[in-house]
Amino acid sequence: QVQLVESGGGLVQAGGSLRLSCTASGSIFTIDEMGWYRQPPGKQRELVATITSGDSTNYGDYVKGRFTISRDNAKNTVYLQMNSLRPEDTAVYYCHAVVGMKVQTTLYKYSYWGQGTQVTVSS
């Protein structure tokens, strides 16, 4: 079993910054991709950013140049630095990870989600 625990959400004024963190714990052998998704009020969940174990990154168009994703493999933690926040960034932000768990000689990969953290940007 694997748990993803997020922290760092909150209320901030437009133009401000926040840093989200997400740490994975449990029966982990490897962690492949980690990332952040968000769900604005009344909308579907959407990609914010992802990062591979080799530090290749991918961003949603609406956050490019403002958000930066990074990870600390030794701590099984992924970060999201959010700058120049806008009211339209208001959403519940979810951490995601693809985790490999080894059972005897077989490596199984599973997708996990965090519980979500609220980010609210006031105008």
C-alpha positions as CSV (number, residue, x, y, z in Angstrom):
1,Q,0.0,0.0,0.0
2,V,1.2,3.5,-0.9
3,Q,0.1,6.9,0.5
4,L,0.6,10.3,-1.1
5,V,0.4,13.2,1.3
6,E,0.2,16.7,0.0
7,S,0.9,20.0,1.8
8,G,1.3,23.7,1.0
9,G,-2.1,24.7,-0.3
10,G,-3.9,27.8,0.9
11,L,-5.2,31.3,0.1
12,V,-3.0,33.8,-1.7
13,Q,-3.5,37.0,-3.5
14,A,-3.1,37.3,-7.3
15,G,0.5,37.7,-8.2
16,G,1.6,35.7,-5.2
17,S,3.4,32.4,-4.8
18,L,2.8,29.0,-3.2
19,R,4.9,25.8,-3.0
20,L,3.1,22.5,-2.9
21,S,4.8,19.3,-1.7
22,C,3.8,15.7,-2.0
23,T,5.6,12.7,-0.3
24,A,5.0,9.1,-1.1
25,S,5.4,6.4,1.5
26,G,4.7,2.7,1.8
27,S,5.7,-0.4,-0.1
28,I,7.8,1.5,-2.8
29,F,10.4,-0.1,-5.0
30,T,10.6,2.6,-7.6
31,I,8.7,5.7,-8.5
32,D,8.4,6.5,-12.2
33,E,6.4,9.6,-13.1
34,M,5.2,12.0,-10.5
35,G,3.0,15.0,-11.1
36,W,0.3,17.5,-10.3
37,Y,-3.2,17.8,-11.6
38,R,-5.9,20.2,-10.7
39,Q,-9.6,20.4,-10.7
40,P,-11.1,23.9,-10.8
41,P,-14.6,24.4,-9.5
42,G,-17.2,22.9,-11.9
43,K,-14.5,21.6,-14.3
44,Q,-12.7,18.4,-15.1
45,R,-9.4,17.5,-13.7
46,E,-6.5,18.8,-15.8
47,L,-2.8,18.3,-16.1
48,V,-0.6,20.9,-14.4
49,A,2.9,19.3,-14.6
50,T,4.7,15.9,-14.6
51,I,8.3,14.9,-14.0
52,T,9.9,11.5,-14.7
53,S,12.5,9.8,-12.6
54,G,15.1,11.2,-15.1
55,D,13.8,14.7,-14.5
56,S,12.1,15.2,-17.8
57,T,9.2,17.6,-17.3
58,N,5.9,18.4,-19.0
59,Y,3.6,21.3,-18.3
60,G,0.1,22.3,-19.1
61,D,0.1,25.3,-21.5
62,Y,-1.7,27.6,-18.9
63,V,1.1,27.2,-16.3
64,K,4.2,27.3,-18.5
65,G,6.7,29.9,-17.4
66,R,4.9,30.4,-14.0
67,F,5.1,27.0,-12.4
68,T,8.1,24.7,-11.8
69,I,8.0,21.0,-10.9
70,S,10.9,19.3,-9.2
71,R,11.5,16.1,-7.2
72,D,13.8,14.7,-4.6
73,N,14.1,11.0,-5.3
74,A,15.8,10.3,-2.0
75,K,12.8,11.7,-0.2
76,N,10.1,10.3,-2.6
77,T,8.9,13.9,-2.8
78,V,7.6,16.1,-5.6
79,Y,7.3,19.8,-5.4
80,L,5.4,22.4,-7.4
81,Q,6.6,26.0,-7.2
82,M,3.7,28.3,-8.3
83,N,4.5,31.9,-9.1
84,S,2.5,34.7,-10.5
85,L,-0.7,33.1,-9.4
86,R,-4.0,34.1,-11.0
87,P,-7.6,33.7,-9.8
88,E,-8.1,31.1,-12.6
89,D,-5.4,28.9,-10.9
90,T,-7.9,28.4,-8.1
91,A,-8.5,24.6,-7.8
92,V,-8.0,21.5,-5.8
93,Y,-4.5,20.3,-6.6
94,Y,-3.9,16.5,-6.7
95,C,-0.5,14.7,-6.5
96,H,-0.1,11.7,-8.7
97,A,2.6,9.0,-8.8
98,V,3.3,5.8,-10.8
99,V,4.8,3.5,-8.2
100,G,6.6,0.2,-8.8
101,M,6.2,-2.5,-6.2
102,K,8.2,-5.7,-6.3
103,V,6.6,-9.0,-5.5
104,Q,9.2,-11.8,-5.5
105,T,10.8,-11.2,-9.0
106,T,8.0,-9.3,-10.6
107,L,7.7,-5.6,-10.7
108,Y,4.1,-4.3,-10.7
109,K,3.3,-0.6,-11.4
110,Y,0.3,1.2,-9.9
111,S,-1.1,4.7,-10.2
112,Y,-1.8,6.5,-7.0
113,W,-3.5,9.9,-6.1
114,G,-3.2,12.1,-3.1
115,Q,-6.3,13.4,-1.3
116,G,-5.9,16.9,-2.8
117,T,-5.0,20.3,-1.4
118,Q,-7.0,23.5,-2.0
119,V,-5.4,26.5,-3.7
120,T,-7.4,29.7,-3.7
121,V,-6.2,32.8,-5.5
122,S,-8.0,36.0,-4.7
123,S,-8.2,38.9,-7.1
